[in-house]
Amino acid sequence: MLKIENLVATVGEGEDAKEIIKGLTLDVPAGEVHAIMGPNGAGKSTLSYVLTGRDGYEVTGGSAELNGADILDMEPEERAAKGLFLSFQYPVEIPGVPVMTFVRTALNAQRKLRGEEEVSAAEFLKKSRAVAAKLKLTPEMLKRPVNVGFSGGEKKRLEIFQMMMLEPKFLILDETDSGLDIDALKTVSDGVNELRDPERGMLVITHYQRLLDHIQPDKVHVLANGRIITSGGPELALRLEKEGYDGVLSEAV
């Protein structure tokens, strides 16, 4: 599914470029959910941006493949068409573009790149209503401009709505629990769990165990100073919650 080998990446240009990812190796098989945890500045969000092709981040070494395809040479829209989806920590607002228009345009653009027929208006509407109901998104919310005037929890639910509509092959969730109250966290987690599938992989980036109480990972990785320093089962996240990172980091030295 997602295979990263000795990845090295910088942010910034010229003399201001700073190496953030420093030889990272990670393998997430299809059907599994892996969590990445680590202290601030470890490179967690940078990894998500590098994988999805955000401007300002340059890969200087290593490789990253999705189902055997080299994604690092692809444009961001090509990576999306291959099935890569990033849920942002801070979803952006898009004034003037209604949610339904945005999602249907994105869906059909991806289908076109894959050589598939566009989804019909009737089919899209039927599916969108069913998905929105599961996420407690009202029809009025779907008519509003993307994320404009939405609360933090509503923005996260809207991102899960996009995921469920687009049905990507691999999900990267960058601190999806940020700013969520308990009810919103459960709603978002339920949507993510519904997307668990033997043919789909997920990478969950988080600081806190509370998200992993709802989205049970198959494996937990600790990222520090641009590298995966240790990995384990769900019990590793419980240990980090109890002890903090100092103990794990000292063991890895």
N, C-alpha and C positions, 0 to 999 in steps of 0.2 A: 504494500500500500504506500505509505510514506517512508522513504529511506534517505537519511541524511548522513553523509560521510565527511568527517573532518572539515566541516563548514567554517569558513573565516569570512567575516563581513565588517565593513566600516560604515560609519555615518559621518556626513560632512564631506567637504571637498578640499583638495590641495593640502596645504600645511595644517588646516583645521580638521582634517580627517582623523577620526578616532576609531581604533579597532574595538568593537564591542563583542562580537562573536569570535571565539578564539580556538577553533578546532573542535566544533561540536559534532557529535555522532549520536544518531537516534534512529530507531526503527519502530514504526507503529504499524503492526499488521492489520489487515482488514478484519473488521468485527470487534476490534478492541478500542477501549477508551484509555488513553494515557494522560496523566496529569503532570504538569510541570510547576514546581514550587521553587521559591528562592527569594533571597533578600532583594530590597530595592537596588536597582542599578546592575542586576545580575545579567541582564540581556534578554529577559523573557519577552517583552513586547517587541524588541528589536528582531528577535527570531520570527515572530509572526509577520512583521512588516517585510522582512527579507523574503520569506516564503511566498508572500502574496504580491511582491513586486512594487512596493511603495517607492516613490521617488526619494532620492537623498540617501539611499542605502546601497552600497556597492559590495558585491561578493568578490573577494580577492583570492579565494581558495576553496577547494572541496566541491561537493556536489549535493544536489537534492532532487530526488525522483519521486513522482507520483504514478503508481502502477507502471513503473519502468520507463516513464517519459521524463526527460530532463526538463524541469519546470523553470530553471534559472535562465534559460535562453528565451523564454516566452514572455510576451507582453502580459500585463495584468489581466486583460480581458480573455486572453487565451488560457491562462491558468484557471480563471473562473469557469470557462467553458469545459475544461478538463475535469471540473468538479470540486475545485478548491474554494472554500468559503471562510471569510474572516468575520467574526463578531467582534466589533470594536469595544474597547473599554469605555470610550466616550463617543457614541454615535453622532454623526454630523447632521446638521439641519440642511434641508434642501428647499428653500422657499419657492413657492410657485409650482411645485411638482407634487400632485396628489399621490398618496401612497399607492393606490391601485394602479395608476398609470406607471409609476416608477417600477413596481414589481413586475407588471406584465411586460413592460419594455425590456427589463433585464432578462426575464425568462425567455422571451422570444429571441433576443440577441444571442443568448447562449445556445438556444436550439438551432439557430441559423448557422453559427460557427461549427456546430456538430453535424450539419447537413440534415437536420430534422425539420419537420413541418411546424409552423407556428401553432400555438395553442389557440383554439377558438374562444371568442368572447364568452360564449355560454359555458364552456367547459371551465374556463378560468374563474368565472363568477361563482359557479357551483362549488369549486374547490376552495376558493378564498373564503366563502361564507362558512364552510365547515371548519376550516383551520382557525379562522378568527374566533369562532364560538369556543373552541377549545382553549384559546388563550385569553378569553374575556376581553376581546377587542370589539368595540361596537362598530356598526356600519358607518356611523358619523366619523369615527376616528380614522377609518380607512379612506375617507374623502378629504381629509386634511392634508396640507403639505407635509412632506416627510420630516418627522421629528419636531416640527415647529409647534411650540406650545405644549409639547408632551413632557410629562414628568420623567424622572430617571427610570422608574419602573416601567412606564409605558414605552419608552424608547427601547428597553431591553426586550420587552414582549414583542415589539414590532420587529426587532431583528430575528427573533425566533420565528415569527410569522414568515419573514422572508426565507429563512432556512427551510421551513416546511413546504413552502411553495416551490422553491427552486430545487429541493431534494439533491443537494450536492453530495459528492462521493466522500469528501473529507472535510471535516469541520475543525476550525481553529477558534476556540473561545477565549478571548483575551479579557480576563477578569470580568466575566459576564455578571458576577455577583456584586460588582461594585455599585453601591448606592441603593441596593434593593432591600425592602423590608421583608419580613418573614413570608407574608402571603405572596408577594411578587416573586420571591426566590423560589417558592414551591411551584408556582405557575410556570415560570421560565424553565425550571428543572424538569417538570413533567413534559414540556414540549421537546426539550433536548432528548430525554429518555425515549420518547416516542420515535425518534430518529435513529435509535440504536438498531443496527442491522448487520448481519454477517458480511455484507459487501461494503460496509461503510466504516471509516475510522474517524476517531476524534482525538484532538489534542486540547486539553483543558488547562489554561494558564490561570493560576489563582494564588492568592496569599493565604487563604483560609480553609480550614477543614470543613467549615459549615457548608460550602458548596458541594464538597465531596461526600457529605452525609446524604445528599439528594442525588448526585450523579456519581455512582460508585465506579471508581477507576479500576482497571485491570492492573495497572502499573503506575507507580509514582516515581518521578525523577526530580532530583534537586539540581538546579542550575545556579552556578556561582562563577563569577569572573569569566563569563562567556563560554563555560563548558558544563557538561553534565558530570557532576562529581560523584554521584551515587544514585542507585535506583533500588526500588523494592516494591513490595505490595502495598495495599491500602494502609497497612499498619505503619508505614513510614510517615504518612501524612499525620496520623494520630500522634506519633512521637514528636514531630515538628510542632504540632499544636501545643503539646505539653511542655516541651523543653526549649523550643526556639531553634535557631539555626546554628548556634555556636558549637554545640556538641558534634553535630554532623559535619560541620566544616572543619573542625579540628581533627576529626578522624580521617578526613580525606587528604590532609596535608602530607 
